[in-house]
Amino acid sequence: MGRRSRGRFTAASVASVAALLTVTTATPASGANPTADRSHGSKTIKVTVTEGTSMAVTATSGGETIVMDLQGRLHTLAGSGGTAHALGDPFLDPFWPRLSPDGRDVAVQSFADGMFHIWTVSLKTGAAKQITSGEYDDLQPAWSPDGSKIAFSSDRQGGADIWTVDVATGRVNRVTTATTQESQPTWSPDGKSIAYVRDNTVESVDLATGALTTLVPNRTGALAAPSWSPDGGRIAFLRTESGARRLKVAATSGQETAVGDLTDVFPFPPSWISADELLYAGNGKIVVSKAATGETRQVPFSATFTLNRPVYDRKDYDFDSSRRRPVRGIVGPALSPDGRTVLYKALNDLWVQPVNSGHAKKLTDDSFYEIDPVWSRDGKKIAYASDKAGTMDIWVRDVAGGQERRVTSLAGAEIAPAWSPDGKRLAFQDQGGKTYVVAADGGAPAEVLGTRSAPGRPSWSADGRTLALAVTAASRNQIELVDVEARTSKVVETAPWRSISVRGDDGPAWSPDGKWFAFIMETTLWVLPVNPDGTPAGPARQLTRKPSDAPSWSGDSKTLLYLENGELRTISRDGGSSRAIQTGVSYSPEQPKDRVVIHAGRLWDGKSDSLRRDVDVTIVRNRIVDVRPHRGQHPRGWKVIDASDQTVMPGLIDIHYHQQLQSKFYGDRQGRLLLSYGITTTRSTGDQAYRAVEDREAAQAGARIGPRHFLTGEMLEGTRFSWEFSRPVMNERQLDLEFSRAKALDFDLMKTYMRFPHRLQAEVAERGHRLGVPTTSHYLNPGIAFGVDMQEHLSGPSRWGFSFSRNASQGVMYDDVVKLLGQGGFPLSTTIFASSALLADDPAMVEDPRIKALYTGWEQDNIVAELKCAQGTGPCGFLAGSAAGAKLAVEQLKKVLAAGGTVLAGTDGPIDNPAVSLHMNLRTMVKYGISPVKTLQSATLLNARALGIERDLGSVERGKLADLMFIDGDPLADISTLANVRGVMTNGTVHYVTDLLKPFSGMPAAASPSKLAAPEPSEEHHTH
């Protein structure tokens, strides 16, 4: 079992870093297989900046030398200013730099080994040394006055406490033991006390007696980053009030006063460089202020970043083929109790598959959405979830006779059924993460476990007393055991400091005999011996060495079924060789055979600054073959779509969408909803992989109505995480498995998340480019320097609690970010959550028939609540935005555009309002100053370019795929008309909004008061 590397950076690691950053323009050797390695090295771009965002600074006594953390990279600078020079390893990922009293070393908290630990870096050589280690986050270092110890905050005993570490020996000592959170230590100049932040106060502890003293009391505004003065009589700190973060100084028993005039002081301790002078950073600048008078001078600097931007060929797409291909999107496979048959979902239906033959057959054959099939213990019944009655409910089917009955009918969604051993009860979950038990014949469900964040599927103990399910606990995926009768629960680990890979289908699956859990850990299959109540009875044992997912048991508890890179396999509980099961299920991408002429009254082609009038778009099969002035007559047998009173334009692309996040709850609604708002393409930025592949294959095969889907699997993440579609990666060996899986399932993107180490992120980018696949993340630098392709969000969640892309207190990008994004060829997705504030401009939007029919009930409640927030008539939720916030976001995007950068429209849906949020993003961009053409291109042409398919999508021109939308109005004159969708064409097939709504409510006969409702374009077969 591998583990992350620990300790110092070795010569080999430095060499590997250098290799990754080396500029190369070599091309593949003549005759090389172009699919073997699509990478052609990189090109070098140098960007010089004179401002910093979220920049931390520290200095030697007297201020002769400054060390700053600029864009996640240490730099040194003369105290008088000038050119900054990079210091140390580019993958050190330093934070909170503090210079030692002798000025020789800088202490940082570093994420180099996959957890935050205290490291020191030599100012002379740049060599890094790890001081603390372990499965803990050690944060915010502060030197003792004699330089022998470093104080820090750590969660080593659960909550945050203050600890010290001996620099020479590495021995740690706990200083505070309160149940509250203590953080951000600063040492008194006599070395006898340590001050820190607790409950918005600055408190100090006497190291000899333990006596506590309040130095700065709790007042209005958040307090942070204290720094004790050299004379011991004052504390400098930061306080945030009315959106401004300012530097303040207080006597240790007196009134606090503001210092300097910066209103966006970055959230790090200021450095006392003399008895009265403080060095700190804010508003993009480095400054020195006098504590007594506030007199301030700037320390000018410039720093040059060398960016090695990737050059590689993108993966090939065959959008025209009808060639049959094997199904890889197998979801939730379940082995029958007798071990002879497999039940699973694929191509939008449930299938049964004999283990010993490749003759699978459909159990269902309809357009409804089915998920989570499971056998009863006697093999006579199957339970699953389906939206065939309008919402996701639990259904039970008799295997022999095929009779079905609906078991649940709650107002929300019910999914993830699990049979009790006696077959009399079913456990299931709802969209809020609650777990219930209901009689298998129906009745009132009983809640047995309250809300959990996206829990995994429940599994029963052999005696029917306990349920086991994966939950997030201590930032890991662990097992919660629920006493069904007592309604009590407890959490147990799979293995120390380890996680179940994904909360969902990766276990724990309880063996029928009650003696084992099966689950996926570190991307492979494991079993854990357990007691009857589910508590571990020994260590976990690894069964497979290749990528594994979705385990289930045979009735005798001797055999396990699982997925390996899109194939079904079985293996003995005791290990040994595994056996493949041939499904024989394949599909052919649906391709139209029609010849179509669209008579467009207005056409926006995706490239022009204006509309063309009275145009014919000619389509053969799925491709546009001509765009020319309207002729009036067309050949016999051609289908004619009369859009003479509409605008025809490219379909919209949402570049940041988590399509599987709520797919279980939305069911068939989701794809229809997206199309009804003109969204013909989505790109996943993190989803459960097999669900995503099934969604793509079902849409390609015509088995599900929905947009084109470019997918990735789970976000690659570190060992602590929260999202159910995060996948913890421990080391390079596991990364090998992840890329084997990504290649087999044909990912379109690699996504790395908050706590994924930079050195592994560089490796992901390099490996992805060999496959022609891009990598994206939340981070700007060093990702932009070592080959990551783009950044998600203006500033997304980060492991540091702040962003190097945009200041947290005021949402401002400074010159360093603007120049890097503008000159570095590093696109940025919008995800303007604050755009919901623009609902106040169009309140009728929430009454639109599409919302009423295709939004789930809880999403309808959410969007109505956001409207009330925007109107000032109701409370605002966590993600609700303001008009001021929306305007500020667009101001930052305008800076990027003016600097030559690229902005791509994405929403983070369905976290933000699904489908509607893309229109709100675009409306916000136009309202606050981005031209309609550039705005529309951010959701069409530019997104197609970012997907590597500009030759196929993004504009209306000869040779492009026929992915189009028909709208009422002129979006170049009024961007809100973009939502007046009458219909869409995807891959040459037309879907009218009325038809998209019919399965769930139908279009009301009376016209909706919403201006977005409109009839579909007329269609006829032209016979002239």
Secondary structure, DSSP 8 states (H G I E B T S, - for coil): ------SS--HHHHHHHHHHH--------TT--TTT--EEEEEEEEEEES--SS-EEEE-TTSSEEEEEETTEEEEEETT-EE-EE-S-TT--EEEEEE-TTSSEEEEEE-TTSS-EEEEEETTT--EEE---SSS-EEEEEE-TTSSEEEEEE-TTSS-EEEEEETTT--EEE----SS--EEEEE-TTSSEEEEEETTEEEEEETTT--EEEEE---SSEEEEEEE-TTSSEEEEEEEETTEEEEEEEETTS-EEEESS-SBB-SS--EE-SSSEEEEEETTEEEEEETTT--EEE--EEEEEEEEEEEE------SS----EE----EEEEE-TTSSEEEEEETTEEEEEETTSS--EES--SSS-EEEEEE-TTSSEEEEEE-TTSS-EEEEEETTT--EEE----SS-EEEEEE-TTSSEEEEEETTS-EEEEETT----EEEE---SS----EE-TTSSEEEEEEEETTEEEEEEEETTTTEEEEE-SSTT---S-TTTS--EE-TTSSEEEEEETTEEEEEEB-TTS-B-S--EE--SS--EEEEE-TTSSEEEEEETTEEEEEETT----EEE----EE-------EEEEEEEEE--SS-SS-EEEEEEEEETTEEEEEEE--S---TT-EEEEEEEEEEEE-EEEEEE-TTSSHHHHTTHHHHHHHHTTEEEEEESS--HHHHHHHHHHHHTTSS---EEE---SEEE-SS---TTEEE--SHHHHHHHHHHHHHTT-S-EEB-TTS-HHHHHHHHHHHHHTT--EEES--TTGGGTT--EE-SSS---TTSS-SSS-TTT----HHHHHHHHHTT--EE---GGGGGGGGG-GGGGG-HHHHHHS-HHHHHHHHHHHHHHHTSS---TT---HHHHHHHHHHHHHHHHTT--EE----BTSS-TTHHHHHHHHHHHHTT--HHHHHHTTTHHHHHHTT-TTTSSS-STTSB--EEEESS-TTT-GGGGG-EEEEEETTEEEEHHHHHTTTT---SS--SSTT-----EEEE---
